[in-house]
């Protein structure tokens, strides 16, 4: 089995890239894709640990893109760290993450909460900053009892301190990843994973769709799988693991989604040979 969606301390996970690999070895995975948000900074460390423990590490990244219904997360696979074009794109994305976090802090202060951008920075430790870091800062400062409570009260969509991202289009990110020999897969679509939506996403460059994800109900899994097969899209799946200390209900234990390694072989077959790196 494999897991094609997990996170480390390079973004908003709570386990280091090395500890991600140690966990993968402990649960018996053959391969993982490290898909941190808007960064490939953890890949070199993960691959070093993977080489020592016999775990294949697929270069990945989780992008945020704008689609018809709002924000969608897009998993890029077969991405190599240090690529100049991808890094330039990710630097801009991380800058917008910082802008967004600072604006959320400003709104929280306006609501009467004692919190600063430095508090958030202490939680992110130089990683790509995200809302979980803001939530952890609020918990550490005693404004909320749990991470989920921070989202429910303050920084979840529709709550008073929520701030939108500046989102590129799916086509922009797909073109970028395709040019480097990679593929893109739509993450945790849930009820948005209809055949009509997936057909439109495919027309804009989508290669695959995450069918197995802990947030998917049985009906959603079946519907997305059926649509993927009908449209000729590849299938991906993963736990969205953020570490043992992660309390969010939509993430699960590494390796829990029972993703077969045949899916990884099929993804490799979909790559464009002329664009593939050696």
C-alpha positions as CSV (number, residue, x, y, z in Angstrom):
1,X,0.0,0.0,0.0
2,X,0.9,3.6,-0.5
3,X,-0.2,7.1,0.6
4,X,-0.3,9.9,-1.9
5,X,-1.3,12.8,0.4
6,X,0.5,13.7,3.6
7,X,2.1,16.7,5.2
8,X,5.1,17.6,7.4
9,X,6.5,20.5,9.4
10,X,7.6,22.0,6.0
11,X,4.0,23.3,5.9
12,X,1.2,22.7,8.5
13,X,2.0,19.2,9.6
14,X,3.3,18.3,13.1
15,X,5.8,15.6,12.1
16,X,9.2,16.4,10.5
17,X,9.8,14.9,7.0
18,X,12.0,12.3,8.6
19,X,9.3,11.3,11.1
20,X,6.8,11.1,8.2
21,X,9.0,8.4,6.6
22,X,9.6,6.6,9.9
23,X,5.8,6.4,10.4
24,X,5.4,5.2,6.8
25,X,7.9,2.4,7.5
26,X,6.2,1.5,10.8
27,X,2.8,1.1,9.1
28,X,4.3,-0.9,6.2
29,X,3.9,1.5,3.3
30,X,6.0,1.1,0.1
31,X,5.8,4.7,-1.0
32,X,4.4,8.1,0.0
33,X,4.0,11.4,-1.7
34,X,4.9,14.3,0.5
35,X,2.4,17.0,-0.5
36,X,3.1,20.0,1.7
37,X,1.2,23.2,1.0
38,X,2.9,25.5,-1.5
39,X,6.4,24.1,-0.7
40,X,8.8,21.3,-1.6
41,X,11.2,22.2,1.2
42,X,10.7,18.9,3.0
43,X,11.4,16.6,0.1
44,X,15.2,16.4,0.3
45,X,15.0,15.3,4.0
46,X,12.2,12.9,3.3
47,X,14.0,11.3,0.4
48,X,17.2,10.9,2.5
49,X,15.1,9.1,5.2
50,X,13.3,7.1,2.6
51,X,16.6,5.9,1.1
52,X,17.6,4.6,4.5
53,X,14.3,2.9,5.3
54,X,13.3,1.6,1.9
55,X,10.4,4.0,1.4
56,X,9.9,5.6,-2.1
57,X,9.2,9.3,-1.8
58,X,7.3,10.9,-4.7
59,X,7.9,14.6,-5.0
60,X,4.6,16.4,-4.4
61,X,3.0,19.7,-3.5
62,X,-0.5,20.8,-2.6
63,X,-1.6,23.9,-4.5
64,X,-4.7,26.0,-4.0
65,X,-6.5,27.0,-7.2
66,X,-9.7,28.9,-8.1
67,X,-12.6,27.0,-9.6
68,X,-16.2,27.7,-10.4
69,X,-17.4,26.9,-6.8
70,X,-14.5,28.7,-5.1
71,X,-11.2,27.2,-3.8
72,X,-10.0,23.8,-4.7
73,X,-6.8,22.0,-3.6
74,X,-4.7,20.4,-6.3
75,X,-2.1,17.8,-5.7
76,X,1.0,18.0,-8.0
77,X,3.0,14.8,-8.4
78,X,6.5,14.1,-9.8
79,X,7.7,17.5,-8.8
80,X,11.4,18.0,-8.2
81,X,12.6,20.4,-5.4
82,X,14.7,23.3,-6.6
83,X,13.1,23.7,-10.1
84,X,13.4,27.4,-10.8
85,X,10.0,27.9,-12.4
86,X,8.1,26.0,-9.7
87,X,10.0,27.6,-6.9
88,X,9.3,31.1,-8.3
89,X,5.6,30.2,-8.3
90,X,5.7,28.8,-4.8
91,X,7.6,31.8,-3.4
92,X,4.7,34.0,-4.6
93,X,2.1,31.6,-3.1
94,X,3.9,31.6,0.3
95,X,4.1,35.3,0.3
96,X,0.3,35.4,-0.2
97,X,-0.1,33.0,2.7
98,X,1.9,35.4,4.9
99,X,-0.2,38.3,3.7
100,X,-3.4,36.3,4.5
101,X,-2.2,35.3,8.0
102,X,-1.3,38.9,8.8
103,X,-4.7,40.1,7.7
104,X,-6.4,37.4,9.9
105,X,-4.3,38.5,12.9
106,X,-5.5,42.1,12.2
107,X,-9.1,41.0,12.2
108,X,-8.6,38.9,15.4
109,X,-7.1,41.9,17.1
110,X,-10.1,43.9,15.9
111,X,-12.3,41.4,17.6
112,X,-10.5,42.0,20.9
113,X,-8.2,39.1,20.9
114,X,-4.6,39.5,22.1
115,X,-2.6,37.9,19.3
116,X,0.2,39.0,16.9
117,X,1.9,37.9,13.7
118,X,4.9,37.0,15.9
119,X,2.7,34.5,17.7
120,X,1.8,32.9,14.4
121,X,5.4,32.9,13.3
122,X,6.4,31.0,16.4
123,X,3.9,28.2,15.5
124,X,5.0,28.0,11.8
125,X,8.7,28.0,12.6
126,X,9.6,29.3,9.1
127,X,7.3,26.8,7.3
128,X,4.7,27.8,4.7
129,X,2.2,29.5,7.0
130,X,-1.4,28.4,7.0
131,X,-4.6,28.7,9.1
132,X,-3.6,25.8,11.3
133,X,-0.7,28.0,12.6
134,X,-3.1,30.8,13.4
135,X,-5.3,28.3,15.1
136,X,-2.4,26.9,17.2
137,X,-1.4,30.4,18.2
138,X,-4.9,31.1,19.4
139,X,-4.9,27.8,21.4
140,X,-1.5,28.5,23.0
141,X,-2.7,32.0,24.0
142,X,-5.8,30.5,25.6
143,X,-8.4,32.1,23.3
144,X,-9.7,28.7,22.3
145,X,-9.5,25.2,23.8
146,X,-9.0,23.3,20.6
147,X,-7.8,23.9,17.0
148,X,-11.2,23.1,15.7
149,X,-12.7,25.7,17.9
150,X,-10.5,28.3,16.4
151,X,-11.8,27.5,13.0
152,X,-15.4,27.3,14.1
153,X,-15.3,30.6,16.0
154,X,-12.9,32.8,14.1
155,X,-11.0,31.6,11.0
156,X,-13.2,29.1,9.2
157,X,-14.9,30.2,6.0
158,X,-17.7,32.6,6.8
159,X,-16.3,33.4,10.3
160,X,-15.3,37.0,11.3
161,X,-11.5,36.6,10.8
162,X,-11.5,34.6,7.6
163,X,-9.5,36.0,4.7
164,X,-9.6,34.7,1.2
165,X,-6.4,33.6,-0.7
166,X,-5.4,35.0,-4.1
167,X,-5.9,31.9,-6.2
168,X,-4.4,31.0,-9.6
169,X,-6.5,29.0,-12.1
170,X,-6.3,25.3,-12.4
171,X,-5.0,25.7,-16.0
172,X,-2.1,27.8,-14.7
173,X,-0.9,25.3,-12.2
174,X,-1.6,22.3,-14.5
175,X,0.5,23.9,-17.3
176,X,3.3,24.6,-14.8
177,X,3.4,21.0,-13.5
178,X,2.9,19.4,-16.9
179,X,5.9,21.4,-18.3
180,X,8.1,19.6,-15.7
181,X,6.8,16.2,-16.4
182,X,4.3,16.1,-13.5
183,X,0.6,15.4,-13.1
184,X,-2.2,17.1,-11.1
185,X,-5.0,15.5,-9.1
186,X,-8.0,17.2,-7.5
187,X,-8.0,16.7,-3.7
188,X,-10.9,15.8,-1.4
189,X,-13.7,17.1,-3.6
190,X,-16.5,15.5,-1.5
191,X,-19.8,16.6,-3.0
192,X,-18.1,18.6,-5.8
193,X,-16.8,15.5,-7.4
194,X,-19.6,15.2,-9.9
195,X,-19.1,13.9,-13.4
196,X,-19.9,17.4,-14.8
197,X,-17.5,19.1,-12.5
198,X,-14.7,16.6,-13.3
199,X,-15.3,16.9,-17.0
200,X,-14.8,20.7,-16.8
201,X,-11.7,20.2,-14.6
202,X,-10.3,17.7,-17.1
203,X,-10.8,20.2,-19.9
204,X,-8.6,22.6,-17.9
205,X,-5.8,20.1,-17.4
206,X,-6.8,17.8,-14.6
207,X,-5.1,14.4,-14.9
208,X,-6.5,12.5,-11.9
209,X,-8.8,12.8,-8.9
210,X,-8.4,11.8,-5.2
211,X,-11.1,9.2,-4.7
212,X,-10.0,7.8,-1.3
213,X,-9.8,10.5,1.3
214,X,-11.0,10.4,5.0
215,X,-13.5,13.2,4.4
216,X,-15.3,11.2,1.7
217,X,-18.5,9.4,2.6
218,X,-19.1,6.0,1.0
219,X,-21.5,7.5,-1.5
220,X,-19.0,10.3,-2.4
221,X,-16.2,7.8,-2.9
222,X,-18.4,5.7,-5.2
223,X,-19.6,8.7,-7.2
224,X,-16.1,10.2,-7.7
225,X,-14.7,6.8,-8.6
226,X,-17.4,6.2,-11.1
227,X,-16.9,9.6,-12.7
228,X,-13.1,9.2,-12.8
229,X,-13.4,5.9,-14.6
230,X,-16.0,7.2,-17.0
231,X,-13.9,10.2,-17.9
232,X,-10.6,8.4,-18.1
233,X,-9.0,10.2,-15.2
234,X,-6.4,8.6,-13.0
235,X,-7.1,7.8,-9.3
236,X,-5.2,8.9,-6.3
237,X,-5.8,8.6,-2.6
238,X,-4.3,9.4,0.7
239,X,-4.8,10.0,4.4
240,X,-4.1,13.8,4.4
241,X,-2.0,12.9,7.5
242,X,-0.7,16.0,9.3
243,X,1.1,14.1,12.2
244,X,0.1,12.3,15.3
245,X,-0.6,15.6,17.1
246,X,-3.0,16.8,14.5
247,X,-6.6,17.0,15.9
248,X,-8.6,17.7,12.8
249,X,-11.3,15.2,12.0
250,X,-10.8,15.4,8.2
251,X,-7.3,14.0,8.4
252,X,-6.5,10.3,9.2
253,X,-3.7,8.0,10.1
254,X,-1.0,7.6,7.5
255,X,-1.7,4.6,5.3
256,X,-5.3,4.3,6.4
257,X,-7.0,4.8,3.0
258,X,-5.7,1.5,1.5
259,X,-4.3,2.9,-1.7
260,X,-2.8,0.2,-4.0
261,X,0.6,0.8,-5.5
262,X,-0.9,0.0,-8.9
263,X,-2.4,3.5,-8.9
264,X,1.1,4.9,-8.7
265,X,2.2,2.8,-11.7
266,X,-0.8,4.1,-13.6
267,X,0.1,7.7,-12.8
268,X,3.6,7.1,-14.1
269,X,2.2,5.8,-17.3
270,X,0.2,9.0,-17.8
271,X,3.3,11.2,-17.8
272,X,4.5,12.8,-21.0
273,X,7.8,11.0,-21.9
274,X,9.2,14.1,-23.6
275,X,8.8,16.1,-20.4
276,X,10.0,13.5,-18.0
277,X,13.3,14.0,-16.1
278,X,15.7,11.1,-16.0
